[in-house]
Every structure is written in structure tokens, then in C-alpha cells.
Amino acid sequence: MKKKCIVLLSGGLDSTTCLAVAKSQDYDCYTLAIDYGQRHRSELLSSQRVSEYFNANDHKVINIDLRAIGGSALTADIEVPDHDVNKESEIPVTYVPARNTMFMSIALGYAETIGANDMFIGVNAVDYSGYPDCRKEFIQAYEKMANLATKAQVEGQKFTIHTPLIDLTKAEIIKLGVELGVDYGITVSCYNADEDGQACGVCDSCYYRKQGFKDANVKDPTRYLHD
């Protein structure tokens, strides 16, 4: 009998590759997308397409309105900035406060409900925007907490958080995805994509995506408004 896992799936390049990895490891995958009031709503449609593409067992979309908190260019009336190479050491305004903590908590609850002891999340600490909740230290701390906080784990089962992309460059992620049959043309990574999923071409996410395809020497299938 296959093991079940929850895959947090935004519909972007990283989470899609992460799902491909989980499938390649013969998990029964249950995909979870979060509708948190993000401005790039087309990613939710992308997550559905990706889940169907990989024949996931089930795909859920959970609603939490982080616009009530704000504090980010993705959830408040703050302009999404163009990528600035001079500010790569700073945490950008596209950081959503405590987003991964909340997402993983929802995924943890879903996992316990269906009897899954594994979660896959496509966090990356190499070519990324510098978000603190993408670091190994955070994932390790959350996994420790998860093994203290749930009935299944208190009864002796171990919960594991898988981060197969965390030490990979964007180019390495793309090469891995290509090997695993990912169609990146159905993914949306842009922080400011339009309703049809066309990427802005100038935000942080677009910058790292474009550079990744260039460095991987793989044709970029993304539709950019500004190339």
C-alpha cells in the first residue's frame, strides 16, 4: 500500500517540481492550494491544472483571507516592485507575514485527517527572494513542533516534512522537473500575473524564473508581458 502525502501546491515552478518528486517516489499525493486573497489569482487555476496533470488523488483549495492582515504587496494595496539586484539581501515587500507557518498548519491538519505522515513543500533557500520561512532552520523547527502537536504523532507515528528543492538552484530545479516530465507551460510563478496567467516579466519571481531557464539551457514556455 502506497504512503499518502500532502503536497502544498501553489501552481508555480517550485511546487510543481516538488509534486513531480513526490510522485516519482511513489506516494499517493493529495494536493493542497491556499486561496489567501493573493493578487496573483491565476496561480489557483494553475494549481488545479498541475494537480490534474500529475493525477493527484485529490485537490483541495482552502480559503483564508490574509488581506485582513495585509502587510504584503501580495495581500494589500502595496505595489509589487520590479526585481532590484541592489536589494537582494533585503526581505522584499512580497513577503507575506507567517504565510508558510499558516499553510503548513492547514496541511498538517489535512494530513492527520487522511492518515498521511508526510508533507512535501517546495521551499528553496538558494535562488529565491530571501523569505525567512523558506530556510532549513524553520522547516526543522516546524517538523519538531508537528511531532509534538498531533494525535497521530503522540501515538507513535512520525511526521516528516520533505523539502527536496531547498538546496537547489533554480536551474537545477528546472532540470530535475524536465527529467520528471513537468510541463512548465501550465505553471504560474509571477507575483503580478494577470487573470490569464500571463507573467509581468519584471518582478522577483519572474526574474528568478527567467534566469533559471536561461542557466538550465531550457526553453522558457512562460508568457511574459514584458520580456
Order of alpha helices (4+ residues) and beta strands (2+ residues): beta-alpha-beta-alpha-beta-alpha-beta-alpha-alpha-beta-alpha-alpha
